[in-house]
Amino acid sequence: MSGLNTMLISLTILFSLIFSTSNAQTCTNYTFSSNKIYSSCNDLPVLNAYLHWNYNSTTKTMDIAFRHTNMTSSKWVAWGINPTSKGMIGTQALVAFQDSNGNLKAFTSSVTGYTTQLQQGNLTFGVPLISAQLVNNEITIFATLELLSSNTSTITQLWQEGPVKGDSLMAHVTSGDNIKSVGTLDLLSGQATTTLGGGNSRQKRMNVHGVLNAISWGILMPLGALIARYLKVVDSAGPAWFYLHMACQHVAYVVGATGWVLGLRLGSESVGIQYSSHRYIGIVLFSLGTLQVFALLLRPSPDHKYRFYWNIYHRMTGYTVIVLSVINVFKGLDILDPEKNWKMIYVIIISVLGVIAINLEVYKWIRVMKMKKNVKSENMNQAYGVNGVNGYSGKPRQSSADF
């Protein structure tokens, strides 16, 4: 009986999987209410979007239906072609949104900058027909494109969504899926590729910027501070702790400065896209790091009267850099929006360094207390003499208060 139950449960699971798979929405099993038929379609990988099209290679005209599901009245959608590059600027877009009166509007817009609000305007190619419909929280843009100047059937396509405030189209999010919605499409074969995973050069430079700063400011800087704080109390380390500390911090500064310059370059190329807190923290970090490097040239000798104040400045600045570094690394990870594994790896690294710091802090204070106790004992021996007092040798008798 139990075997029969197991078999029935297995069949139930199997049929449910088959049923759910067969009913999963794809562009191939979608039917338009107007019975319009498109010869090709593509499930776009992000933002719940689908593209259907017919392409006439002789006349170079393209009939498209761009569908965007899970829509609300507070969002706009757009699909476009960029004839000149693989980025946002230069995109010839088809846009649709629902205005404050509940009317669905569809129009064309040429993207000329990052601060664009998708104003209505002509494209570099003809669009004799454009319309839109909203059914069951799904917006579909219908259009005919005259790609007469195109010498190839492969195009760069971009699609996007963003918020609507009143009747104004606001800037879309600049992280996550919203920066992955770009790729190439062969209109004849239907083969599509995307830049998911950082395929374009800008995304690669963003990744390099993130890796350089995570390693330098986010890992090497805290590691250098651990070396300086805890190795110097180990007798066997000798002066080696100082050279290790210097090497670690200098490498961190050079690598971090490289990542910082790359970040400034990326920022200058992205007019209108601002990550203000990440940018300002980065500037503060570089400034404090540079100040630390030059402060080494003014480091007083150990017996100098100003050495005490220099030590306070050096430590406070160093700890400030470490705290801001970790914060900014997490802000950078949120911007890049990599796979969760990368953020988890950094969390593990920082956690390991934190656990090591706690254990070394405990060890350091135990050692410091022991050294103070030994010094106190030696001072007492010197004060009472080698043979002690009252006939007792060594240190004086302990009272009950000493226990």
C-alpha positions as CSV (number, residue, x, y, z in Angstrom):
1,M,0.0,0.0,0.0
2,S,2.8,2.3,0.9
3,G,4.4,1.6,-2.5
4,L,1.2,2.5,-4.3
5,N,1.0,5.8,-2.4
6,T,4.6,6.6,-3.3
7,M,3.9,5.9,-7.0
8,L,0.8,8.1,-6.9
9,I,2.7,11.0,-5.3
10,S,5.5,10.6,-7.8
11,L,3.0,10.7,-10.8
12,T,1.3,13.7,-9.3
13,I,4.6,15.6,-9.0
14,L,5.5,14.6,-12.6
15,F,2.2,15.7,-14.1
16,S,2.3,19.0,-12.2
17,L,5.8,19.7,-13.5
18,I,4.8,18.9,-17.1
19,F,1.6,21.0,-16.7
20,S,3.5,24.0,-15.2
21,T,6.2,23.8,-17.9
22,S,3.8,23.6,-20.8
23,N,1.9,26.6,-19.4
24,A,4.9,28.7,-18.7
25,Q,4.6,31.9,-20.7
26,T,6.9,32.2,-23.6
27,C,6.7,34.2,-26.8
28,T,6.1,31.1,-28.9
29,N,2.8,30.1,-27.2
30,Y,1.4,33.6,-27.0
31,T,-1.7,34.5,-29.1
32,F,-2.5,38.1,-30.0
33,S,-6.2,39.1,-29.5
34,S,-6.2,40.6,-33.1
35,N,-5.0,37.2,-34.4
36,K,-1.9,39.0,-35.7
37,I,0.9,36.4,-36.5
38,Y,4.6,37.1,-36.3
39,S,7.1,34.8,-37.8
40,S,9.8,35.3,-35.1
41,C,9.9,36.1,-31.5
42,N,12.4,36.3,-28.6
43,D,12.0,36.0,-24.8
44,L,14.0,38.9,-23.6
45,P,16.0,37.8,-20.5
46,V,15.2,40.6,-18.1
47,L,12.4,43.0,-17.2
48,N,9.5,40.6,-18.1
49,A,9.7,41.5,-21.8
50,Y,9.1,39.8,-25.1
51,L,9.7,40.8,-28.8
52,H,7.7,39.6,-31.8
53,W,8.5,40.6,-35.3
54,N,8.3,40.1,-39.1
55,Y,11.2,41.3,-41.2
56,N,11.2,41.9,-44.9
57,S,14.8,41.8,-46.1
58,T,13.9,43.2,-49.5
59,T,12.1,46.3,-48.3
60,K,14.0,46.3,-45.0
61,T,10.9,46.9,-43.1
62,M,10.2,45.4,-39.7
63,D,6.8,45.0,-38.0
64,I,7.2,44.5,-34.2
65,A,5.1,43.9,-31.2
66,F,7.0,44.6,-27.9
67,R,5.3,43.1,-24.9
68,H,6.0,44.1,-21.3
69,T,4.2,42.2,-18.5
70,N,3.6,43.0,-14.8
71,M,2.9,46.6,-15.6
72,T,1.3,49.3,-13.5
73,S,0.0,52.8,-14.4
74,S,3.0,54.3,-12.7
75,K,5.5,52.8,-15.2
76,W,6.6,53.6,-18.7
77,V,8.1,51.0,-21.1
78,A,10.4,51.4,-24.1
79,W,12.1,49.3,-26.8
80,G,14.6,50.6,-29.3
81,I,17.4,50.2,-31.7
82,N,20.8,51.8,-31.5
83,P,22.3,52.2,-35.0
84,T,25.6,53.7,-33.8
85,S,26.7,52.0,-30.6
86,K,25.8,49.4,-27.9
87,G,24.9,51.9,-25.3
88,M,22.0,54.0,-24.3
89,I,22.9,57.2,-26.1
90,G,21.8,57.1,-29.7
91,T,18.9,54.7,-29.1
92,Q,15.9,55.2,-31.4
93,A,13.1,54.3,-29.0
94,L,9.4,53.4,-29.1
95,V,7.8,54.5,-25.8
96,A,4.4,53.8,-24.2
97,F,2.8,54.9,-20.9
98,Q,-0.5,55.6,-19.3
99,D,-1.0,59.3,-18.6
100,S,-2.8,60.9,-15.6
101,N,-6.1,60.8,-17.4
102,G,-5.8,57.1,-18.0
103,N,-5.0,57.4,-21.7
104,L,-2.4,55.1,-23.2
105,K,0.2,57.0,-25.2
106,A,2.7,55.6,-27.7
107,F,5.3,57.7,-29.5
108,T,8.9,57.8,-30.7
109,S,11.9,59.3,-28.9
110,S,15.6,59.7,-29.8
111,V,17.9,59.3,-26.8
112,T,20.6,61.9,-27.0
113,G,21.8,61.9,-23.4
114,Y,21.6,60.2,-20.0
115,T,19.4,63.0,-18.6
116,T,16.7,62.5,-21.3
117,Q,13.0,62.3,-20.2
118,L,12.1,60.5,-23.5
119,Q,10.6,63.5,-25.1
120,Q,8.6,62.8,-28.2
121,G,10.5,63.3,-31.5
122,N,11.5,61.8,-34.8
123,L,13.9,58.9,-35.2
124,T,16.7,58.4,-37.7
125,F,14.4,55.9,-39.6
126,G,10.8,56.1,-40.5
127,V,8.0,54.8,-38.2
128,P,4.8,55.1,-40.2
129,L,2.8,53.1,-37.6
130,I,3.0,53.1,-33.8
131,S,0.3,52.2,-31.3
132,A,-0.1,50.5,-27.9
133,Q,-2.6,48.6,-25.9
134,L,-2.9,47.7,-22.2
135,V,-4.6,44.4,-21.3
136,N,-4.3,42.5,-18.0
137,N,-1.3,44.6,-16.8
138,E,0.5,44.0,-20.0
139,I,1.5,46.8,-22.4
140,T,2.2,46.0,-26.0
141,I,3.7,48.4,-28.5
142,F,2.9,47.8,-32.1
143,A,5.1,49.5,-34.8
144,T,6.4,49.4,-38.3
145,L,10.0,50.4,-38.8
146,E,11.6,51.4,-42.1
147,L,15.3,50.4,-41.7
148,L,16.2,51.6,-45.2
149,S,19.7,52.8,-44.2
150,S,20.7,49.5,-42.5
151,N,23.3,47.4,-44.3
152,T,22.8,44.4,-42.0
153,S,20.0,42.4,-40.5
154,T,21.8,42.4,-37.1
155,I,20.7,45.2,-34.8
156,T,21.5,46.4,-31.3
157,Q,18.3,46.3,-29.3
158,L,17.6,47.9,-25.9
159,W,14.5,47.7,-23.8
160,Q,13.7,49.5,-20.5
161,E,11.1,50.5,-17.9
162,G,10.9,53.4,-15.5
163,P,8.7,55.4,-13.2
164,V,6.0,57.9,-14.2
165,K,5.3,60.9,-12.1
166,G,2.2,62.7,-13.2
167,D,2.7,62.9,-16.9
168,S,6.6,63.0,-16.7
169,L,8.7,60.1,-17.5
170,M,11.4,59.8,-14.8
171,A,14.9,58.2,-15.1
172,H,15.0,54.4,-14.8
173,V,17.0,52.5,-12.1
174,T,20.7,52.3,-13.0
175,S,21.4,48.9,-11.4
176,G,20.2,45.3,-11.5
177,D,18.2,44.2,-14.5
178,N,17.9,47.8,-15.8
179,I,21.5,47.9,-16.9
180,K,21.4,44.4,-18.4
181,S,18.6,45.1,-20.9
182,V,20.7,45.4,-24.1
183,G,21.9,43.0,-26.7
184,T,22.1,42.1,-30.4
185,L,19.4,40.5,-32.5
186,D,19.7,38.9,-35.9
187,L,16.4,39.7,-37.6
188,L,16.7,36.8,-40.1
189,S,17.8,34.0,-37.9
190,G,16.2,35.2,-34.7
191,Q,19.4,34.5,-32.8
192,A,19.9,37.0,-29.9
193,T,22.7,37.7,-27.6
194,T,22.8,39.9,-24.5
195,T,25.4,41.6,-22.4
196,L,24.4,39.7,-19.2
197,G,27.5,39.2,-17.1
198,G,29.3,42.3,-18.2
199,G,29.9,41.6,-21.9
200,N,30.4,45.2,-23.0
201,S,33.6,47.2,-22.4
202,R,32.0,49.6,-20.0
203,Q,30.6,46.8,-17.8
204,K,34.1,45.2,-17.8
205,R,35.7,48.5,-16.6
206,M,33.1,48.8,-13.9
207,N,33.9,45.2,-12.8
208,V,37.7,46.0,-12.8
209,H,37.0,49.2,-10.8
210,G,35.0,47.2,-8.3
211,V,37.6,44.4,-7.9
212,L,40.5,46.8,-7.5
213,N,38.8,48.8,-4.8
214,A,37.4,45.8,-3.0
215,I,40.9,44.2,-2.8
216,S,42.7,47.5,-1.9
217,W,40.5,49.6,0.3
218,G,38.2,46.7,1.4
219,I,40.8,44.0,2.2
220,L,44.4,45.1,2.2
221,M,43.8,48.2,4.2
222,P,42.1,46.4,7.1
223,L,44.8,43.6,6.9
224,G,47.6,46.2,7.2
225,A,45.9,47.7,10.3
226,L,45.7,44.2,11.9
227,I,49.4,43.7,11.2
228,A,50.3,47.0,12.8
229,R,48.1,46.6,15.9
230,Y,48.8,43.0,16.8
231,L,52.2,41.8,15.4
232,K,54.2,44.6,17.1
233,V,53.5,43.1,20.5
234,V,55.0,39.8,19.4
235,D,58.6,39.7,20.4
236,S,59.6,37.2,17.7
237,A,58.2,39.5,15.0
238,G,60.8,42.2,15.7
239,P,60.7,45.1,13.3
240,A,59.2,42.9,10.6
241,W,55.7,44.0,11.5
242,F,56.5,47.5,10.5
243,Y,57.8,46.5,7.1
244,L,54.8,44.2,6.5
245,H,52.4,47.0,7.6
246,M,54.1,49.5,5.2
247,A,54.2,47.1,2.3
248,C,50.5,46.2,2.7
249,Q,49.3,49.8,3.0
250,H,51.4,51.0,0.1
251,V,50.2,48.3,-2.2
252,A,46.6,49.0,-1.1
253,Y,47.1,52.7,-1.8
254,V,48.6,52.2,-5.3
255,V,45.9,49.6,-6.3
256,G,43.2,51.7,-4.7
257,A,44.3,54.9,-6.5
258,T,44.2,53.0,-9.8
259,G,40.7,51.9,-9.1
260,W,39.7,55.4,-7.9
261,V,41.0,57.0,-11.2
262,L,39.1,54.4,-13.2
263,G,36.0,55.3,-11.2
264,L,36.3,59.0,-12.0
265,R,36.7,58.1,-15.6
266,L,33.5,56.0,-15.5
267,G,31.7,58.8,-13.8
268,S,32.8,61.4,-16.4
269,E,31.4,59.1,-19.1
270,S,28.0,58.7,-17.4
271,V,26.7,62.2,-17.3
272,G,23.3,62.1,-15.6
273,I,23.9,58.9,-13.7
274,Q,25.0,59.8,-10.2
275,Y,26.0,57.5,-7.3
276,S,26.5,60.5,-5.0
277,S,27.3,58.7,-1.7
278,H,29.6,56.1,-3.4
279,R,31.4,58.9,-5.3
280,Y,31.8,61.2,-2.3
281,I,33.0,58.4,0.0
282,G,35.5,57.4,-2.6
283,I,36.9,61.0,-2.8
284,V,37.2,61.2,1.0
285,L,39.0,57.8,1.1
286,F,41.5,58.8,-1.6
287,S,42.1,62.1,0.2
288,L,42.7,60.5,3.6
289,G,44.8,57.7,2.1
290,T,47.0,60.3,0.3
291,L,47.3,62.2,3.6
292,Q,48.4,59.1,5.4
293,V,51.1,58.5,2.8
294,F,52.5,62.0,3.0
295,A,52.2,62.0,6.8
296,L,54.8,59.2,6.9
297,L,57.4,61.7,5.6
298,L,56.6,63.9,8.7
299,R,56.6,61.1,11.2
300,P,58.5,62.2,14.3
301,S,61.1,60.0,16.0
302,P,59.8,57.7,18.8
303,D,61.2,60.0,21.6
304,H,59.9,63.2,20.0
305,K,57.4,65.3,22.1
306,Y,54.9,65.4,19.2
307,R,55.1,61.6,18.5
308,F,52.1,61.0,20.9
309,Y,49.9,63.3,18.9
310,W,51.1,62.0,15.6
311,N,50.2,58.4,16.7
312,I,46.6,59.6,17.6
313,Y,46.2,61.2,14.2
314,H,47.6,58.2,12.4
315,R,45.4,55.7,14.1
316,M,42.2,57.8,13.9
317,T,42.7,58.5,10.2
318,G,43.5,54.8,9.6
319,Y,40.4,53.5,11.3
320,T,38.3,56.0,9.6
321,V,39.6,54.8,6.2
322,I,38.9,51.2,7.1
323,V,35.3,51.9,8.2
324,L,34.5,54.0,5.1
325,S,36.3,51.5,2.8
326,V,34.0,48.6,4.0
327,I,30.9,50.8,3.6
328,N,31.9,51.9,0.1
329,V,32.7,48.4,-1.0
330,F,29.1,47.3,-0.2
331,K,27.7,50.4,-1.9
332,G,29.8,49.5,-5.0
333,L,28.5,45.9,-4.9
334,D,24.9,47.3,-4.8
335,I,25.6,49.3,-7.9
336,L,27.3,46.5,-9.8
337,D,24.6,44.1,-8.6
338,P,26.7,41.0,-9.2
339,E,25.7,37.5,-8.3
340,K,24.9,37.1,-4.6
341,N,27.9,34.8,-4.3
342,W,30.3,37.8,-4.8
343,K,28.8,39.8,-2.0
344,M,28.7,36.7,0.2
345,I,32.4,36.1,-0.5
346,Y,33.3,39.6,0.7
347,V,31.1,39.2,3.8
348,I,33.0,36.0,4.6
349,I,36.4,37.7,4.1
350,I,35.4,40.7,6.3
351,S,33.9,38.4,8.9
352,V,37.1,36.3,9.0
353,L,39.2,39.4,9.5
354,G,36.8,40.6,12.2
355,V,37.0,37.2,14.1
356,I,40.8,37.3,13.8
357,A,40.9,40.9,15.1
358,I,38.7,40.0,18.1
359,N,40.9,37.0,19.0
360,L,44.1,39.0,18.6
361,E,42.6,41.9,20.7
362,V,42.0,39.4,23.5
363,Y,45.5,38.0,23.1
364,K,47.0,41.5,23.1
365,W,45.3,42.6,26.3
366,I,46.3,39.4,28.1
367,R,49.8,40.0,27.0
368,V,49.8,43.7,28.0
369,M,48.3,42.9,31.4
370,K,50.9,40.2,31.9
371,M,53.7,42.6,30.9
372,K,52.3,45.2,33.3
373,K,52.2,42.6,36.1
374,N,55.8,41.7,35.4
375,V,56.9,45.3,35.4
376,K,55.1,45.9,38.7
377,S,56.7,42.8,40.2
378,E,60.1,44.0,39.2
379,N,59.5,47.4,40.6
380,M,58.4,45.9,43.9
381,N,61.5,43.7,44.1
382,Q,63.7,46.6,43.5
383,A,61.9,48.6,46.1
384,Y,62.1,45.9,48.8
385,G,65.6,44.7,47.9
386,V,66.8,41.4,46.6
387,N,66.2,39.5,49.8
388,G,62.9,41.1,50.6
389,V,61.9,42.5,54.0
390,N,61.2,41.1,57.4
391,G,63.3,38.1,56.6
392,Y,61.3,37.1,53.5
393,S,63.2,36.7,50.2
394,G,61.8,37.6,46.8
395,K,58.6,39.6,46.6
396,P,56.7,40.6,49.8
397,R,53.9,38.5,51.3
398,Q,50.6,38.9,49.7
399,S,47.6,39.9,51.7
400,S,44.1,38.6,51.2
401,A,43.4,41.7,49.2
402,D,45.8,40.5,46.5
403,F,43.7,37.5,45.6
